[in-house]
Amino acid sequence: MRIVILGRGLISPCLAVFLAGCATSQTPAMPEARVQELPAFLIDPRPAPVREVTHNRDLLQLLADYEALRIRFNADRRAVALIYRKQKNED
């Protein structure tokens, strides 16, 4: 029973010292995070090719349109990767 009373009596000074120590400590300054804006043409969605398919030739042309889009998307992905690599090297 005496231990409980002793524990209650010590808690107030311990908390006061703890809070006073935390209140006077200074928090380290955090560096500002730089956010680099990506060019809109790299992140805007591209529409799917629209072509009316009535003959096999139209189907081949639609396939060529999708291949052109795939090449463009891969170039955009490389550009984004290059931007992030440059940013990482600067940090």
Beta strands, then each sheet from edge to edge (+ up, - down):
end
